[in-house]
Amino acid sequence: MGKMFDIDFDVTKDDIWLQSAKTLSRIIGVLGMLLPILLWLFLWIVNGYTKVLPSISHYYFTRSNVIFIIVVSLIAIFLLVYKKSKGGFLLSTLAAIGAILLLLFPTNALIKDCCDICNSVSIAFIENNCFRNTFHYISAAVFLGSLALMSLFVFTNDNKEKLIHEPQSCTPSKVKQQNIVYRICGIIMILALLIIVIGSFNTPFKPIYNANNLTFWMETIAVEAFGFSWLVKGEAVFKSK
């Protein structure tokens, strides 16, 4: 684990551990991939609730809210300081803003009435608000959409620059493999977001969509793809050389 995150315990060095872009990418990737798993696992442990909720955002109203808030906040902070390239900095900043806003403007509650709290996994209640709920999902779309664009365009472009300016640190075949992974992850994220958008409309597909909590599963797929692309970026897997 220490090797993966480049942890250096040399006390003679007066510097901050988290300085490497690769280390930062790996941490962001791990946090992203662990988020839905930790939310579900913790709610199972403390409440014995094994079903998934309608969306990842609904864990905000459960005992898993601490995990949701901390992990999303950490991802936002790390995205804000990420500046590997100009395009990457702009999109990562936009993604960070989206992450912060989706926390500040939570989705609608799981329950209709605060008196139902004791009979539910919910520990919090907030009055439903159409504007707040819509703004929340727009923020989530900005967050995941920006990360998808980073995977599709920024990471692949960074690899092209690396081949030109740092040929000794990579091989064309490895870079090609990485770019394929980046594009697949980006496409998966966009497709997952499109399915969520389709599921929000009143179509014959909506009853099936709601019955299977597909918002949660599509968000999970998108977040896993996002996390994996960042692990590749940090060369935890598919190393450049």
N, C-alpha and C positions, 0 to 999 in steps of 0.2 A: 504493500500500500504506500509506504514511504517513497519507494522508487517511482511509483506511478505518478505521484504528485510532486516529485522533486523536492522532498523535505530535507533540508540541510540543517543539522544540529551543531554546526560549527559555531561555538560561542565567541570565537575571535572575530567573526564578521558582524559588523554593526549595520545590518540592513534588514529589510522586510522580506519574509519568505515568499510571499505571493507576488513575484515580479515577472515571472516567465509567462508569455502569452500561451504557451503550450499547457502549462499548469492551470492557468485560468480557464482555458477551453475544456480541459478534462474535468474540472470541478463543475463547471456549468453543465456539461454533458451528464455527469453522474447525478447531479441534483434533478435535472430534467427527467431522467429515466426513472429515478426512485420516487418521484412525487406521487403518481397515482397508486403505486404499490404501497407506500407508507401510509397514505390516507386510508385506504381500504383495510390494511393490516391493523392499524391502530384502533379503528372503529370496531373491528372484529374482536380485538383483545379486550377493550374496555367495555363494550356494549354487547358483545356476542352477536353482532349484526353482520351477516355474511353476504347480503345482497349489495350490489353497487347502487349508488344514488343516481338520480337523473343526469347529473353532470359533475365534473370535478369541482366546480365552483360551489356546489351545494354542500360540500364538506366544510365550508365556512361556518355553517350553522350547527356543527356537531362537535364532539370532543376532539376531533381531528383538526379543528380550526387552527390550533397553534402550529401544527406541522404545515398546513396550507399557507398561513401567513408568513412564517419564518422562511420556508423554502422559496416561495415566490419572491419575497423581499430580497433574499440573498441572490437569487438569479438576476433580479433587477439591478442590484448594486454591482454585481460582477459585469453585467452587460454595459453598465454606464462607464466603467473604467476600461473596457475593452477597446483598443484602438490600433489594431494590427495594420489597418489600412484606412484611408479616408472613407471609402464606401462602407467598409465594415463598421467604422465608428458611427456613421450616420444611422445606419440601419439598426445597429445594436442599441443605440440611444433611443430610437423610436420604439424598439421592442421593450426596452426598460420602462419607458413612459407608459406604454400599454399595460405592462405588468403592474405598475404602481396604481394606475387608474382602475384596473379591474378589482384591486383590493379595496380602494376607496369607495367604489360604487358596486357593492355586491349584488348578486342576482337576487331574484325573489326567493322568499323563504320556502322551506319544505312544507310548512303547515299553514293553514288558513287563519288560525286563531291562536293567540298566545296561550290560551288555556289548554291547548293540546300538547304542550311541550312535554309534560310528564309521561305521556303515552307514546312518545316518539323518540327517535335517536337525536332529535334536535335539542339543543340547549340554549338556543337564541331565537328571537323572532324579530322581524322587521316588516312593517307594513309594505304590501306590494305596491310597486310604483313602476308604471310602464316606461317612463323616461329612463329611470335609473337602471332598470333591467336591460333595456335596449342599449344604453350606453356601456353597460358592463360587457355585453357580448360584442359590441364594436371594439372595445378596448382589448378583449381577448383575441379578436380577429386581427387587430393591429399587432399584437404581441406575437402570435404564431405566424401571421402573414409575413412580418418583417424577418423572422427567423427562417422562413421558407425561402425568401428572396436571397438571404445571406448564403444559404446552402446552395442555391441554384447558380448564383452569379458571383458573389463575393469570394466564396471559398474556391470555386473553380478558377476565377481570375487570379487569386493569390498564387495558385499552383502554377499558372502560366508564367507569372512574374518570377516565381522561384526557379523554374527551369531556365529562364533567361539570365537571371542575376546570381543565382546560387546553384549552378548545375552540380557542384560537388556534393551538395547536401541531399540530392534526390536523383531518382532514375525515372526516365520517361514512362516505363511500364507501371511503376508504383504510383506515379502521379495520375496516370490514366485510370487506374483502379480507384484511387481516391475520388476523382471527378465523377466516375460512374456512381459511386456511393452517394456523393453529394446530390447529384441530380435525382437519384431514386428517392432519397430522403425528402428533398424539396417537393417532388411531385406527389409523394404520399401525403405530405402535410397539406398541400393545396387541395387534393382530392378529398381528404378528411374534412377540411373546412367547407368545401362545396356541398358535401353530404349534410353537414350540420345546417347550412343555409337552406337546402331543399327541405329538410325535416322541419323547418320553422314555418313552412307554408301549409295551408290546409289542402292537402292532396290525398289521394287514396293510399299513399305510402305512409302518411302521418300516424295512423293507429299502430302499424307495425313498428314504426320508428320509436314511438313513445313506449310501447309495451316492452321493448328490448333495451331501453335506456341507451339508445344509439349515440346520443350526445356525449355521454360519458365515454363510450368505447371509441368514438371518433376522436375525441380530445386526447384520449390515452394513446391512440395510434399516432396522432400528430406529435404529442410530447415525446414519445419514445423515438420517433424518427428524428426529431429535433435534437434530442440528447445524443443519439448515436452519431449524428453528423458532427457534433461538437467533439465527441470522443475521437473521431477520425481526424478532425482538425488538430486536436492536441496530440495526435499520433499515439494514442493509447492502443489503437488498432490500426491496421493498414498503414504502417509506417512508410515514410517517403523513401527510405533506403534500407 
